[in-house]
Amino acid sequence: DMSAAATKEAHCDGTGCASVSGVNAQHLASNTTTHIFETSAQDVKKSIDDLFTAGEGTINDTGCKDVVLLHLGVNYKGKWFQLERAAYNDASFRVADERGYQPKGECIIPAEENEESCSCEVVMMGMTAPPYGHKLSTTLNVPSLVQKMSSERGYGNCVRSSSDPGRFVCNYAYCYSLHKSSRYNETAADAI
């Protein structure tokens, strides 16, 4: 498995927030930043954590309630674009990542609810980490995106929906990002 992930973050420019449907391409292009991750679990986790922390240039600094994270990965056996619907809380790398990390049967999302190690914020929000192997799904309408890319954008049969991102760094990034996004969305909803 050779894998690389890039995350694109849709930002707010004060005139409105970018969202998945009805986005003006020029508006989205002017409100996008790109982060390229090293093909390692450690870098992915740090980079995604950095996106979700408070501070200038982070998701919390955008003022948007709608943020889109787009992960692009490489499937060396791939013959078409695969739009992933899900990721799994399963870090089982067949080969080591760029930093030599090669987990077998580990959770990507740690069990934070252990009484000795959990933060008060997590307990108060009632958040729980999903169990090993648990499937996390995107809230985006992937079949609609596939259809639009296939017919309206001219990609034809070169686009497919998938529910298996493998078990290397692409799955690691997508799973961790889905989990952090879910927590962000729940926190943002509570603030409204």
Contacts in CASP RR format, 6 or more apart in sequence:
PFRMAT RR
TARGET T0000
AUTHOR 0000-0000-0000
METHOD contacts of the structure
MODEL  1
DMSAAATKEAHCDGTGCASVSGVNAQHLASNTTTHIFETSAQDVKKSIDD
LFTAGEGTINDTGCKDVVLLHLGVNYKGKWFQLERAAYNDASFRVADERG
YQPKGECIIPAEENEESCSCEVVMMGMTAPPYGHKLSTTLNVPSLVQKMS
SERGYGNCVRSSSDPGRFVCNYAYCYSLHKSSRYNETAADAI
1 76 0 8 1.000
1 93 0 8 1.000
1 94 0 8 1.000
1 95 0 8 1.000
1 166 0 8 1.000
1 168 0 8 1.000
2 39 0 8 1.000
2 74 0 8 1.000
2 76 0 8 1.000
3 39 0 8 1.000
3 73 0 8 1.000
3 74 0 8 1.000
3 75 0 8 1.000
3 168 0 8 1.000
3 169 0 8 1.000
3 170 0 8 1.000
4 36 0 8 1.000
4 37 0 8 1.000
4 39 0 8 1.000
4 72 0 8 1.000
4 73 0 8 1.000
4 74 0 8 1.000
4 169 0 8 1.000
5 37 0 8 1.000
5 39 0 8 1.000
5 44 0 8 1.000
5 71 0 8 1.000
5 72 0 8 1.000
5 73 0 8 1.000
5 169 0 8 1.000
5 170 0 8 1.000
5 173 0 8 1.000
5 174 0 8 1.000
6 34 0 8 1.000
6 35 0 8 1.000
6 36 0 8 1.000
6 37 0 8 1.000
6 70 0 8 1.000
6 71 0 8 1.000
6 72 0 8 1.000
6 73 0 8 1.000
7 34 0 8 1.000
7 35 0 8 1.000
7 37 0 8 1.000
7 47 0 8 1.000
7 48 0 8 1.000
7 51 0 8 1.000
7 69 0 8 1.000
7 70 0 8 1.000
7 71 0 8 1.000
7 173 0 8 1.000
7 177 0 8 1.000
8 32 0 8 1.000
8 33 0 8 1.000
8 34 0 8 1.000
8 35 0 8 1.000
8 68 0 8 1.000
8 69 0 8 1.000
8 70 0 8 1.000
9 32 0 8 1.000
9 33 0 8 1.000
9 35 0 8 1.000
9 51 0 8 1.000
9 59 0 8 1.000
9 62 0 8 1.000
9 67 0 8 1.000
9 68 0 8 1.000
9 69 0 8 1.000
10 17 0 8 1.000
10 18 0 8 1.000
10 19 0 8 1.000
10 23 0 8 1.000
10 28 0 8 1.000
10 31 0 8 1.000
10 32 0 8 1.000
10 64 0 8 1.000
10 66 0 8 1.000
10 67 0 8 1.000
10 68 0 8 1.000
11 18 0 8 1.000
11 31 0 8 1.000
11 32 0 8 1.000
11 33 0 8 1.000
11 62 0 8 1.000
11 64 0 8 1.000
11 67 0 8 1.000
12 18 0 8 1.000
12 31 0 8 1.000
12 62 0 8 1.000
12 63 0 8 1.000
12 64 0 8 1.000
13 27 0 8 1.000
13 30 0 8 1.000
13 31 0 8 1.000
15 27 0 8 1.000
16 27 0 8 1.000
16 64 0 8 1.000
17 62 0 8 1.000
17 63 0 8 1.000
17 64 0 8 1.000
17 65 0 8 1.000
17 66 0 8 1.000
18 27 0 8 1.000
18 28 0 8 1.000
18 31 0 8 1.000
18 32 0 8 1.000
18 64 0 8 1.000
18 66 0 8 1.000
18 68 0 8 1.000
19 66 0 8 1.000
19 68 0 8 1.000
20 66 0 8 1.000
20 68 0 8 1.000
20 140 0 8 1.000
33 57 0 8 1.000
35 47 0 8 1.000
35 51 0 8 1.000
37 43 0 8 1.000
37 44 0 8 1.000
37 47 0 8 1.000
37 169 0 8 1.000
37 173 0 8 1.000
38 44 0 8 1.000
38 98 0 8 1.000
38 99 0 8 1.000
39 97 0 8 1.000
39 98 0 8 1.000
39 169 0 8 1.000
40 97 0 8 1.000
40 98 0 8 1.000
40 99 0 8 1.000
40 100 0 8 1.000
40 101 0 8 1.000
40 169 0 8 1.000
41 91 0 8 1.000
41 93 0 8 1.000
41 97 0 8 1.000
41 99 0 8 1.000
41 101 0 8 1.000
41 103 0 8 1.000
41 108 0 8 1.000
41 169 0 8 1.000
41 172 0 8 1.000
42 97 0 8 1.000
42 99 0 8 1.000
42 101 0 8 1.000
43 98 0 8 1.000
43 99 0 8 1.000
44 169 0 8 1.000
44 172 0 8 1.000
44 173 0 8 1.000
44 176 0 8 1.000
45 176 0 8 1.000
48 173 0 8 1.000
48 176 0 8 1.000
48 177 0 8 1.000
48 180 0 8 1.000
49 180 0 8 1.000
50 58 0 8 1.000
51 58 0 8 1.000
51 59 0 8 1.000
51 69 0 8 1.000
51 180 0 8 1.000
52 58 0 8 1.000
52 59 0 8 1.000
52 60 0 8 1.000
52 180 0 8 1.000
52 183 0 8 1.000
52 184 0 8 1.000
53 60 0 8 1.000
54 60 0 8 1.000
54 61 0 8 1.000
55 61 0 8 1.000
59 67 0 8 1.000
59 184 0 8 1.000
65 188 0 8 1.000
65 192 0 8 1.000
67 181 0 8 1.000
67 184 0 8 1.000
69 177 0 8 1.000
69 181 0 8 1.000
71 84 0 8 1.000
71 170 0 8 1.000
71 173 0 8 1.000
71 174 0 8 1.000
71 177 0 8 1.000
73 170 0 8 1.000
74 170 0 8 1.000
75 82 0 8 1.000
75 170 0 8 1.000
80 157 0 8 1.000
80 158 0 8 1.000
80 159 0 8 1.000
80 160 0 8 1.000
81 149 0 8 1.000
81 155 0 8 1.000
81 158 0 8 1.000
81 159 0 8 1.000
81 160 0 8 1.000
82 160 0 8 1.000
82 161 0 8 1.000
82 162 0 8 1.000
82 165 0 8 1.000
83 142 0 8 1.000
83 145 0 8 1.000
83 146 0 8 1.000
83 149 0 8 1.000
83 159 0 8 1.000
83 160 0 8 1.000
83 161 0 8 1.000
83 162 0 8 1.000
84 138 0 8 1.000
84 142 0 8 1.000
84 162 0 8 1.000
84 163 0 8 1.000
84 164 0 8 1.000
84 165 0 8 1.000
84 174 0 8 1.000
85 137 0 8 1.000
85 138 0 8 1.000
85 142 0 8 1.000
85 161 0 8 1.000
85 162 0 8 1.000
85 163 0 8 1.000
86 135 0 8 1.000
86 136 0 8 1.000
86 137 0 8 1.000
86 138 0 8 1.000
86 163 0 8 1.000
86 164 0 8 1.000
86 165 0 8 1.000
87 135 0 8 1.000
87 136 0 8 1.000
87 165 0 8 1.000
87 171 0 8 1.000
87 174 0 8 1.000
87 175 0 8 1.000
87 177 0 8 1.000
87 178 0 8 1.000
88 133 0 8 1.000
88 134 0 8 1.000
88 135 0 8 1.000
88 136 0 8 1.000
88 165 0 8 1.000
88 167 0 8 1.000
88 171 0 8 1.000
88 175 0 8 1.000
89 107 0 8 1.000
89 108 0 8 1.000
89 109 0 8 1.000
89 129 0 8 1.000
89 130 0 8 1.000
89 131 0 8 1.000
89 132 0 8 1.000
89 133 0 8 1.000
89 134 0 8 1.000
89 136 0 8 1.000
89 175 0 8 1.000
89 179 0 8 1.000
90 105 0 8 1.000
90 106 0 8 1.000
90 107 0 8 1.000
90 108 0 8 1.000
90 132 0 8 1.000
90 133 0 8 1.000
90 167 0 8 1.000
90 171 0 8 1.000
90 175 0 8 1.000
91 103 0 8 1.000
91 105 0 8 1.000
91 106 0 8 1.000
91 107 0 8 1.000
91 108 0 8 1.000
91 167 0 8 1.000
91 172 0 8 1.000
92 103 0 8 1.000
92 104 0 8 1.000
92 105 0 8 1.000
92 106 0 8 1.000
92 167 0 8 1.000
93 101 0 8 1.000
93 102 0 8 1.000
93 103 0 8 1.000
93 104 0 8 1.000
93 167 0 8 1.000
93 168 0 8 1.000
93 169 0 8 1.000
94 167 0 8 1.000
94 168 0 8 1.000
95 102 0 8 1.000
95 168 0 8 1.000
96 102 0 8 1.000
97 168 0 8 1.000
97 169 0 8 1.000
105 132 0 8 1.000
106 132 0 8 1.000
107 129 0 8 1.000
107 131 0 8 1.000
107 132 0 8 1.000
107 133 0 8 1.000
108 171 0 8 1.000
108 172 0 8 1.000
108 175 0 8 1.000
108 176 0 8 1.000
108 179 0 8 1.000
109 129 0 8 1.000
109 130 0 8 1.000
109 175 0 8 1.000
109 176 0 8 1.000
109 179 0 8 1.000
110 129 0 8 1.000
111 129 0 8 1.000
112 118 0 8 1.000
112 119 0 8 1.000
112 122 0 8 1.000
112 127 0 8 1.000
112 129 0 8 1.000
113 122 0 8 1.000
113 123 0 8 1.000
113 127 0 8 1.000
113 128 0 8 1.000
113 129 0 8 1.000
125 183 0 8 1.000
125 186 0 8 1.000
125 187 0 8 1.000
127 183 0 8 1.000
127 186 0 8 1.000
129 179 0 8 1.000
130 136 0 8 1.000
130 179 0 8 1.000
135 163 0 8 1.000
136 175 0 8 1.000
136 178 0 8 1.000
136 179 0 8 1.000
136 182 0 8 1.000
137 178 0 8 1.000
138 178 0 8 1.000
142 161 0 8 1.000
143 161 0 8 1.000
146 159 0 8 1.000
146 160 0 8 1.000
146 161 0 8 1.000
149 155 0 8 1.000
149 156 0 8 1.000
149 159 0 8 1.000
150 156 0 8 1.000
150 157 0 8 1.000
150 158 0 8 1.000
150 159 0 8 1.000
165 171 0 8 1.000
165 174 0 8 1.000
END
